[in-house]
Amino acid sequence: MGLIRLKIRELADERGWTLKEVAERSGLNYSTVKNYVQRESMTMTDYTAIHRLARAFGVAIEDLVEILEE
C-alpha cells in the first residue's frame, strides 16, 4: 500500500493562512486539518476532505497530495 502526505502547511504558508483559516475555508474541523498536518505520512484518508482542501486552496488534488511511496 502506498504512502501519501498532504501539503497543507506549505500551501497555507504560501497564502499566509493559519491552520484555523484552512479549516474555515475548507469546511473541515480544525482538529482534522491539524491531524493531517502533523502526520508525516498516511496510507488512507477521506477523499472528500482532500477534495475540500484542494478547492479551498484553489489547486488540483495532485498539487495537494505528495506520493511518498507507491
N, CA, C and O atoms as a GROMACS GRO file, in nm:
protein
  280
    1MET      N    1   0.085  -0.118   0.000
    1MET     CA    2   0.000   0.000   0.000
    1MET      C    3   0.089   0.124   0.000
    1MET      O    4   0.191   0.126   0.070
    2GLY      N    5   0.055   0.226  -0.074
    2GLY     CA    6   0.134   0.346  -0.086
    2GLY      C    7   0.116   0.442   0.030
    2GLY      O    8   0.020   0.433   0.105
    3LEU      N    9   0.210   0.533   0.042
    3LEU     CA   10   0.205   0.636   0.144
    3LEU      C   11   0.193   0.772   0.078
    3LEU      O   12   0.255   0.799  -0.025
    4ILE      N   13   0.112   0.859   0.138
    4ILE     CA   14   0.096   0.995   0.090
    4ILE      C   15   0.116   1.094   0.204
    4ILE      O   16   0.114   1.057   0.321
    5ARG      N   17   0.136   1.219   0.165
    5ARG     CA   18   0.141   1.330   0.260
    5ARG      C   19   0.066   1.445   0.196
    5ARG      O   20   0.079   1.470   0.076
    6LEU      N   21  -0.013   1.515   0.277
    6LEU     CA   22  -0.085   1.630   0.226
    6LEU      C   23  -0.002   1.756   0.251
    6LEU      O   24   0.047   1.778   0.362
    7LYS      N   25   0.014   1.837   0.149
    7LYS     CA   26   0.099   1.956   0.156
    7LYS      C   27   0.021   2.078   0.208
    7LYS      O   28   0.026   2.186   0.149
    8ILE      N   29  -0.050   2.057   0.316
    8ILE     CA   30  -0.135   2.163   0.372
    8ILE      C   31  -0.051   2.278   0.426
    8ILE      O   32  -0.077   2.394   0.395
    9ARG      N   33   0.050   2.247   0.506
    9ARG     CA   34   0.132   2.352   0.568
    9ARG      C   35   0.199   2.438   0.461
    9ARG      O   36   0.199   2.561   0.472
   10GLU      N   37   0.254   2.376   0.359
   10GLU     CA   38   0.321   2.453   0.254
   10GLU      C   39   0.225   2.546   0.182
   10GLU      O   40   0.257   2.663   0.159
   11LEU      N   41   0.108   2.494   0.146
   11LEU     CA   42   0.010   2.575   0.074
   11LEU      C   43  -0.045   2.686   0.162
   11LEU      O   44  -0.069   2.797   0.115
   12ALA      N   45  -0.066   2.657   0.290
   12ALA     CA   46  -0.115   2.759   0.382
   12ALA      C   47  -0.011   2.869   0.400
   12ALA      O   48  -0.044   2.987   0.400
   13ASP      N   49   0.115   2.830   0.416
   13ASP     CA   50   0.223   2.928   0.433
   13ASP      C   51   0.236   3.019   0.312
   13ASP      O   52   0.259   3.139   0.326
   14GLU      N   53   0.221   2.962   0.192
   14GLU     CA   54   0.228   3.042   0.068
   14GLU      C   55   0.122   3.150   0.066
   14GLU      O   56   0.143   3.258   0.009
   15ARG      N   57   0.007   3.122   0.128
   15ARG     CA   58  -0.104   3.216   0.126
   15ARG      C   59  -0.112   3.300   0.253
   15ARG      O   60  -0.194   3.392   0.261
   16GLY      N   61  -0.028   3.270   0.350
   16GLY     CA   62  -0.031   3.343   0.476
   16GLY      C   63  -0.149   3.304   0.564
   16GLY      O   64  -0.193   3.383   0.648
   17TRP      N   65  -0.200   3.182   0.546
   17TRP     CA   66  -0.315   3.135   0.623
   17TRP      C   67  -0.269   3.054   0.744
   17TRP      O   68  -0.166   2.986   0.740
   18THR      N   69  -0.346   3.063   0.851
   18THR     CA   70  -0.326   2.975   0.965
   18THR      C   71  -0.401   2.845   0.938
   18THR      O   72  -0.483   2.838   0.847
   19LEU      N   73  -0.373   2.743   1.018
   19LEU     CA   74  -0.447   2.617   1.002
   19LEU      C   75  -0.594   2.638   1.035
   19LEU      O   76  -0.680   2.570   0.978
   20LYS      N   77  -0.623   2.729   1.125
   20LYS     CA   78  -0.763   2.759   1.158
   20LYS      C   79  -0.834   2.819   1.036
   20LYS      O   80  -0.950   2.787   1.010
   21GLU      N   81  -0.764   2.904   0.962
   21GLU     CA   82  -0.822   2.962   0.840
   21GLU      C   83  -0.843   2.853   0.734
   21GLU      O   84  -0.943   2.853   0.664
   22VAL      N   85  -0.748   2.761   0.724
   22VAL     CA   86  -0.763   2.649   0.629
   22VAL      C   87  -0.889   2.571   0.664
   22VAL      O   88  -0.968   2.537   0.575
   23ALA      N   89  -0.908   2.543   0.791
   23ALA     CA   90  -1.027   2.469   0.835
   23ALA      C   91  -1.154   2.545   0.800
   23ALA      O   92  -1.249   2.486   0.748
   24GLU      N   93  -1.156   2.673   0.827
   24GLU     CA   94  -1.276   2.754   0.798
   24GLU      C   95  -1.305   2.759   0.648
   24GLU      O   96  -1.420   2.745   0.606
   25ARG      N   97  -1.201   2.779   0.568
   25ARG     CA   98  -1.219   2.791   0.423
   25ARG      C   99  -1.259   2.660   0.358
   25ARG      O  100  -1.329   2.658   0.257
   26SER      N  101  -1.214   2.549   0.417
   26SER     CA  102  -1.243   2.418   0.358
   26SER      C  103  -1.370   2.355   0.415
   26SER      O  104  -1.426   2.262   0.356
   27GLY      N  105  -1.416   2.407   0.529
   27GLY     CA  106  -1.534   2.348   0.592
   27GLY      C  107  -1.502   2.224   0.674
   27GLY      O  108  -1.593   2.151   0.713
   28LEU      N  109  -1.374   2.199   0.699
   28LEU     CA  110  -1.334   2.084   0.779
   28LEU      C  111  -1.312   2.128   0.924
   28LEU      O  112  -1.291   2.246   0.951
   29ASN      N  113  -1.318   2.033   1.014
   29ASN     CA  114  -1.287   2.063   1.153
   29ASN      C  115  -1.140   2.097   1.167
   29ASN      O  116  -1.056   2.040   1.098
   30TYR      N  117  -1.111   2.190   1.257
   30TYR     CA  118  -0.972   2.228   1.282
   30TYR      C  119  -0.889   2.107   1.324
   30TYR      O  120  -0.775   2.093   1.282
   31SER      N  121  -0.945   2.021   1.406
   31SER     CA  122  -0.871   1.904   1.453
   31SER      C  123  -0.834   1.811   1.338
   31SER      O  124  -0.728   1.747   1.341
   32THR      N  125  -0.920   1.802   1.238
   32THR     CA  126  -0.890   1.719   1.121
   32THR      C  127  -0.774   1.776   1.043
   32THR      O  128  -0.681   1.704   1.005
   33VAL      N  129  -0.778   1.906   1.018
   33VAL     CA  130  -0.670   1.972   0.944
   33VAL      C  131  -0.539   1.958   1.021
   33VAL      O  132  -0.436   1.924   0.963
   34LYS      N  133  -0.542   1.984   1.150
   34LYS     CA  134  -0.422   1.975   1.233
   34LYS      C  135  -0.365   1.832   1.231
   34LYS      O  136  -0.244   1.813   1.225
   35ASN      N  137  -0.454   1.733   1.237
   35ASN     CA  138  -0.411   1.593   1.233
   35ASN      C  139  -0.341   1.562   1.101
   35ASN      O  140  -0.237   1.497   1.100
   36TYR      N  141  -0.396   1.607   0.990
   36TYR     CA  142  -0.334   1.584   0.859
   36TYR      C  143  -0.196   1.649   0.852
   36TYR      O  144  -0.103   1.591   0.794
   37VAL      N  145  -0.181   1.768   0.908
   37VAL     CA  146  -0.054   1.840   0.903
   37VAL      C  147   0.052   1.768   0.988
   37VAL      O  148   0.168   1.760   0.949
   38GLN      N  149   0.011   1.717   1.101
   38GLN     CA  150   0.106   1.655   1.194
   38GLN      C  151   0.153   1.518   1.148
   38GLN      O  152   0.258   1.472   1.192
   39ARG      N  153   0.079   1.453   1.062
   39ARG     CA  154   0.117   1.320   1.016
   39ARG      C  155   0.220   1.331   0.904
   39ARG      O  156   0.199   1.400   0.805
   40GLU      N  157   0.332   1.262   0.923
   40GLU     CA  158   0.437   1.264   0.821
   40GLU      C  159   0.397   1.186   0.698
   40GLU      O  160   0.438   1.218   0.586
   41SER      N  161   0.316   1.082   0.717
   41SER     CA  162   0.267   1.003   0.605
   41SER      C  163   0.142   0.930   0.648
   41SER      O  164   0.118   0.909   0.767
   42MET      N  165   0.062   0.891   0.550
   42MET     CA  166  -0.059   0.814   0.578
   42MET      C  167  -0.090   0.724   0.459
   42MET      O  168  -0.050   0.751   0.346
   43THR      N  169  -0.161   0.616   0.488
   43THR     CA  170  -0.197   0.524   0.382
   43THR      C  171  -0.337   0.550   0.330
   43THR      O  172  -0.367   0.522   0.214
   44MET      N  173  -0.422   0.603   0.414
   44MET     CA  174  -0.559   0.630   0.373
   44MET      C  175  -0.605   0.762   0.432
   44MET      O  176  -0.560   0.805   0.538
   45THR      N  177  -0.696   0.825   0.360
   45THR     CA  178  -0.760   0.946   0.410
   45THR      C  179  -0.895   0.961   0.342
   45THR      O  180  -0.927   0.887   0.250
   46ASP      N  181  -0.971   1.055   0.387
   46ASP     CA  182  -1.105   1.080   0.334
   46ASP      C  183  -1.092   1.161   0.204
   46ASP      O  184  -1.043   1.274   0.205
   47TYR      N  185  -1.137   1.103   0.094
   47TYR     CA  186  -1.127   1.172  -0.036
   47TYR      C  187  -1.204   1.303  -0.034
   47TYR      O  188  -1.161   1.402  -0.094
   48THR      N  189  -1.317   1.305   0.032
   48THR     CA  190  -1.397   1.428   0.040
   48THR      C  191  -1.318   1.538   0.108
   48THR      O  192  -1.325   1.654   0.066
   49ALA      N  193  -1.244   1.504   0.211
   49ALA     CA  194  -1.162   1.604   0.281
   49ALA      C  195  -1.053   1.657   0.189
   49ALA      O  196  -1.028   1.777   0.184
   50ILE      N  197  -0.989   1.567   0.116
   50ILE     CA  198  -0.884   1.610   0.021
   50ILE      C  199  -0.944   1.702  -0.084
   50ILE      O  200  -0.885   1.805  -0.118
   51HIS      N  201  -1.059   1.667  -0.134
   51HIS     CA  202  -1.127   1.749  -0.235
   51HIS      C  203  -1.159   1.887  -0.178
   51HIS      O  204  -1.136   1.988  -0.245
   52ARG      N  205  -1.210   1.894  -0.057
   52ARG     CA  206  -1.244   2.022   0.005
   52ARG      C  207  -1.119   2.108   0.027
   52ARG      O  208  -1.122   2.229   0.004
   53LEU      N  209  -1.012   2.045   0.070
   53LEU     CA  210  -0.887   2.118   0.090
   53LEU      C  211  -0.834   2.173  -0.042
   53LEU      O  212  -0.794   2.289  -0.049
   54ALA      N  213  -0.834   2.091  -0.145
   54ALA     CA  214  -0.786   2.136  -0.276
   54ALA      C  215  -0.869   2.254  -0.326
   54ALA      O  216  -0.814   2.351  -0.378
   55ARG      N  217  -1.000   2.246  -0.310
   55ARG     CA  218  -1.086   2.357  -0.352
   55ARG      C  219  -1.059   2.484  -0.273
   55ARG      O  220  -1.056   2.593  -0.329
   56ALA      N  221  -1.038   2.468  -0.142
   56ALA     CA  222  -1.009   2.586  -0.059
   56ALA      C  223  -0.880   2.655  -0.102
   56ALA      O  224  -0.873   2.778  -0.104
   57PHE      N  225  -0.779   2.576  -0.138
   57PHE     CA  226  -0.652   2.632  -0.183
   57PHE      C  227  -0.656   2.674  -0.330
   57PHE      O  228  -0.568   2.747  -0.376
   58GLY      N  229  -0.757   2.629  -0.405
   58GLY     CA  230  -0.765   2.661  -0.547
   58GLY      C  231  -0.663   2.587  -0.629
   58GLY      O  232  -0.612   2.639  -0.728
   59VAL      N  233  -0.632   2.462  -0.588
   59VAL     CA  234  -0.534   2.381  -0.659
   59VAL      C  235  -0.597   2.247  -0.697
   59VAL      O  236  -0.702   2.209  -0.645
   60ALA      N  237  -0.531   2.176  -0.787
   60ALA     CA  238  -0.573   2.041  -0.821
   60ALA      C  239  -0.532   1.947  -0.707
   60ALA      O  240  -0.438   1.974  -0.633
   61ILE      N  241  -0.602   1.839  -0.695
   61ILE     CA  242  -0.570   1.740  -0.591
   61ILE      C  243  -0.425   1.695  -0.604
   61ILE      O  244  -0.358   1.672  -0.503
   62GLU      N  245  -0.378   1.681  -0.725
   62GLU     CA  246  -0.239   1.639  -0.749
   62GLU      C  247  -0.138   1.736  -0.688
   62GLU      O  248  -0.027   1.696  -0.654
   63ASP      N  249  -0.176   1.864  -0.675
   63ASP     CA  250  -0.088   1.964  -0.616
   63ASP      C  251  -0.090   1.961  -0.464
   63ASP      O  252   0.001   2.013  -0.399
   64LEU      N  253  -0.192   1.901  -0.408
   64LEU     CA  254  -0.208   1.891  -0.263
   64LEU      C  255  -0.146   1.763  -0.207
   64LEU      O  256  -0.095   1.762  -0.095
   65VAL      N  257  -0.151   1.656  -0.284
   65VAL     CA  258  -0.107   1.526  -0.238
   65VAL      C  259   0.034   1.496  -0.288
   65VAL      O  260   0.062   1.507  -0.407
   66GLU      N  261   0.121   1.460  -0.197
   66GLU     CA  262   0.255   1.418  -0.232
   66GLU      C  263   0.264   1.267  -0.212
   66GLU      O  264   0.238   1.218  -0.102
   67ILE      N  265   0.301   1.195  -0.316
   67ILE     CA  266   0.316   1.049  -0.305
   67ILE      C  267   0.455   1.021  -0.254
   67ILE      O  268   0.554   1.055  -0.319
   68LEU      N  269   0.462   0.957  -0.138
   68LEU     CA  270   0.591   0.926  -0.076
   68LEU      C  271   0.643   0.790  -0.117
   68LEU      O  272   0.764   0.770  -0.134
   69GLU      N  273   0.551   0.696  -0.132
   69GLU     CA  274   0.590   0.560  -0.165
   69GLU      C  275   0.472   0.490  -0.231
   69GLU      O  276   0.360   0.495  -0.181
   70GLU      N  277   0.497   0.426  -0.343
   70GLU     CA  278   0.390   0.356  -0.413
   70GLU      C  279   0.391   0.210  -0.379
   70GLU      O  280   0.307   0.134  -0.429
   0.00000   0.00000   0.00000
